[in-house]
Amino acid sequence: MDVLIILTATVNVNTNKDFLFQTDKTERINTYIKSVLSWLKNTTFNIVLIDNSGYEFNELHIEKYNYRHRFDVITFNESTLDEAQYLKNNKSKGASEIFAINYAYKYVTEHKYNIEHNPKKFFIIKVTARFFILELESYLKLFNLNGFDCLTQHNRDRCEMVGCHYKNFSDIFDIHLINENNQYDEHIERIWKMRTSRYSRVLVCKEFKIESTQRGGLNEKYDTI
């Protein structure tokens, strides 16, 4: 089963959002580019890089061409996109991220993979774009992903990686962040934990070692996912 990795990025931060630490544009660009190049050079995944702040990543123009069969960069500006206006006063980064995931998936399945591939083959995995997981591809090859409903990282209280079979995309990545008590919850990690917990066929990944990487929201570095 083909894997589609959706890498979520925000170069130009919205200062209205909660949990912001790394706000320097250049630092964020460099972090993202380093990770994206690693994904392209060290894996064979289909990859979509989505930025919700209008940044086009022109630095990757060579990669956009060389890897065009499996790599797309999609950008939109959340502050000016009509469909995203409901996010205008929303302080949740997770709410913006899940909108971006849907935007990216809709675009590539309608404009690319509907011709070259059957989108129904895909197991979709969202990864925060600043992080690269070297072992992920070899690890996933140990499993028949068609036999799983969804995928989580080892620590399900975190939200750097989550995925699902195409048939469950509209559930796992539903933009409405409503918890089990039918209340809004801005913490996307809790929403994804709740949603994936409803399934019996869940691939809970092992803990992956990664290069120590600065988080975007807190003064902390992660070396595992």
GIRARA-V980441 format. One record per backbone hydrogen bond with DSSP energy under -1.0 kcal/mol. CO is the residue of the C=O (numbers start at 0). NH is the residue of the N-H. E is the energy in kcal/mol with one decimal. If there is no record, write none. Layout:
{{CO,NH,E} {CO,NH,E}}
This chain:
{{1,122,-2.3} {2,45,-1.6} {3,124,-2.9} {4,47,-2.8} {5,126,-2.4} {6,49,-2.9} {7,128,-2.3} {8,51,-1.5} {13,16,-2.2} {20,22,-1.2} {23,27,-2.2} {24,28,-2.6} {25,29,-2.6} {26,30,-2.2} {27,31,-2.6} {28,32,-2.9} {29,33,-2.1} {30,34,-1.8} {31,35,-3.0} {32,36,-2.6} {33,37,-1.4} {34,38,-2.3} {35,39,-2.4} {36,40,-2.5} {37,41,-2.0} {45,4,-3.2} {46,71,-2.0} {47,6,-3.3} {48,73,-3.0} {49,8,-2.8} {50,75,-1.9} {51,77,-2.4} {56,59,-1.8} {57,60,-1.6} {59,63,-2.7} {60,64,-1.1} {61,65,-3.1} {62,66,-2.5} {64,67,-1.5} {66,69,-2.4} {66,70,-1.3} {69,46,-3.5} {71,48,-2.9} {73,50,-2.4} {75,53,-1.7} {76,79,-1.5} {76,80,-1.7} {80,83,-1.3} {81,84,-1.6} {83,86,-2.0} {84,87,-1.7} {86,89,-1.7} {90,17,-2.7} {91,95,-1.2} {92,96,-2.4} {93,97,-2.5} {94,98,-1.3} {95,99,-2.1} {96,100,-2.3} {97,101,-1.8} {98,102,-2.3} {99,103,-2.6} {100,104,-2.5} {101,105,-2.4} {102,106,-2.0} {103,107,-2.5} {104,108,-2.2} {105,109,-1.6} {106,110,-2.7} {107,111,-1.8} {107,112,-2.4} {111,114,-1.6} {111,115,-1.8} {112,116,-1.3} {117,120,-2.2} {118,121,-1.5} {121,165,-1.5} {122,3,-2.3} {123,163,-2.6} {124,5,-2.7} {125,161,-1.8} {126,7,-1.6} {127,130,-2.2} {132,135,-1.1} {134,138,-2.4} {135,139,-2.7} {136,140,-1.4} {138,141,-1.7} {139,142,-1.8} {142,144,-1.0} {143,146,-2.3} {144,147,-1.9} {148,164,-2.3} {149,202,-2.7} {150,162,-2.5} {151,204,-2.6} {154,157,-1.7} {159,127,-2.1} {161,125,-3.1} {162,150,-2.6} {163,123,-2.4} {164,167,-2.4} {165,168,-1.5} {167,170,-1.0} {167,171,-2.6} {168,172,-2.5} {170,173,-1.3} {175,177,-1.9} {176,184,-2.5} {178,181,-2.0} {182,178,-3.2} {185,187,-1.1} {186,190,-1.5} {187,191,-2.8} {188,192,-1.8} {189,193,-2.3} {190,194,-2.8} {191,195,-2.5} {192,196,-1.6} {194,197,-1.1} {195,198,-1.4} {199,201,-1.2} {200,148,-2.8} {200,149,-1.4} {202,151,-2.4} {207,224,-2.2} {212,221,-2.6} {215,20,-2.6} {215,21,-1.8} {217,219,-2.3} {219,214,-2.8} {221,212,-2.5} {222,209,-2.4}}
